[in-house]
Amino acid sequence: MYDRPLRLVKVFEGTNWEAGLVQSLLNNAEIETFLADEINGQDSMFRFTPGSGGVKVMISSDDFEKGREVVNAFYENEQKD
């Protein structure tokens, strides 16, 4: 068991497709992920638009530094295309 409560932090936010790619990359790096969909949030009633973004990839705060490296590599590869 954990000695302290698990704290989730956002490591990425984007479209469903982008979030799925980042989630896969993080899982390949042995980082557990959780997707949080902002579309169903209470802060906006007009977010239900396909491809509008808002899907958050959450990871443990303990994995944040390693996760940021994976996300930064994702952004670098995106810019090459």
Summary of the structure (lengths in Angstrom):
residues: 81
radius of gyration: 13.7
end to end distance: 43.4
largest distance: 43.8
contacts: 193
relative contact order: 0.26
helix: 44%
strand: 22%
